[in-house]
Amino acid sequence: MTLTSRGMALAIASPVLVAAGFLLGYAELALLGSAGVLAVLCAVGYASWRPRLAVERRAEPDRVTRGEASTVTLTVANASRLRAATLIAYDRCGVARIPVPLLRLRPGRDTEVSYPVPTRRRGVVEIGPLRVTRTDPLGLVSLARTHGGTSRVWVHPRSYPLAAVPAGITRSLDGRFDRVPHGSITFATLREYVMGDDLRHVHWRTSARVGELMVREHLDTSLPRLVLVLDDRAESWPEQESFESACEAAASVIAAAVREDVTVTLHLVRGIAAVPASRARDLLDRLAEATLDNHGADLKETANRLRQRRVGDTLVYLTGAGGVADLGLVAGLRGPYPAVVVGILGTAQAPPAVEGVLVLDAADGPEFASAWDGVRSW
């Protein structure tokens, strides 16, 4: 509870008038001061009345891509039994305050208000709680209370379609890609014998049944695991918009990996990692929550952690113009990760050549998707 400037002046002046009236013998001053004190006390009692409000909030949808529409529907019901509520209420939506009119809301009745969620920027929009400010008719006292809980709307970065994802070279009997060099033991089909075939692959039972030599055909299959590392160090991004482009590039890789049923893990340089997920939504939520770190996150520690705990066979590292000098640390992961891809976002200079590393440079998300699809083979 706070006194307004008018209430503060009256609360100070009233006792002075009462004292002056008694000391100087002016009953009028004492009466005027007493009226002021009584007005402040009545204002405190009036503002202290707390209406019982039931607040329900729905955000539909609660996960959107940057620029898409999301709407909050707020229902406020008067749960009091006797008095109608006439209040000034505001609902928090990000940094904005949304006015919610509550004019003579009778007991048992409710009112509904809808408003759009700002989705122009990637991030997490915090919504609520409802803040009710109650003042007395004279404007002497103001009392603010919160009602209801809070909710969140995740604004995901935009994603752009990618034609393919790296297939990986880790052999697996359950693999879906046949790009591993040399033979594996994954059976594919039977075919007729060709001069030079290994006789150990002859399927004698089928050969006896069809009257011709039949051999077993094998495919080289892999079960790829993709590791996506987003550089969230503030010094790597001279411009905030470049980091937004990197988030769009990361979202594009995640969407393509999930579409191809490829396991993908998201890591941030500052050490916050998302567990592997089969749904793009879980990883996109982490991207929506990502912010630039100004506390000196160490890329060397991240590289050591990725080297010691090998979590995939293809590493995709996204950084900005300020992180080009650290590409040597990323190139050092070429041993535990057979394939390393570096995406440099927001730089107008030609990217440096790094031995054994595929470097893609792009100004924004769409250009990154174009450069990615320009790779001949994954």
C-alpha angles and dihedrals in degrees: 000000000000134000116234119229088262092049092047092052092048092046090054098040098046098064089044091054092047092051093045091050093054096042096045096036096243108141091186092062092048090049092049091049092048090052089053093051090047091050091053092048092049090048091053091050092047095050093044092066105108117207118214107239127180110206125195122180130188126185112197113219103009092192120051139158117251109283096018122120125262125174132200118211113199121193118191119187128188105232094181119112102212117022133058116230123234107176145149108240133178129190117209116232110176106303094337129091115220114205115231112193114219104179116169093332101187124217113281093015128110139199129210129213128182127193136167124256116232106246101166091109132048114248145078116300112211112213126195166322105184109241117207120195117197122193133176121247092257093051095237101125132034124194124184126195134172125231131191130007134282135258137192137223117204113214106200123204118256117264130208126209117263120198098220145350130225110283096210128218102243109122117235134167088218094047124133100203126073100203102104110120118242128016127313131184098251107125116223111166147316123266139172119281116264124197108270097030116136108260089215087072094057112120099217098188093056091041090056091049098049098033095237134089110265123190132197115253117214131195130207105237134181137192103216124211117196123207115198117194120189117198105225097172111128093222090060093062116056088178125042092217090062090059089052088054089052090052089052090050090050091049090051092053092047093050092049093047093050090047090054091045091243119153109245130185125195122213132179122209092237088064104260107130133183118221118242109281135193092207123067091216094070093054094040088056088059090050090051089053095047116115133173113271117226096181099088103263109199118233089194091063091049092050091050091050092051091047095050095043104041104199102172147358101243121054121198114190121190119195142149138240092283093056098055092096091062097056090106089070090052092047088055088068090066089102103058091031111051092198123042123182122186122196117196112196129196101013126125094196125091110265118248119253112250118191113244093004128104108224121198121185124194139163095221145350099287092048090050090053089051092050091047093052089047090069107106098220137000 
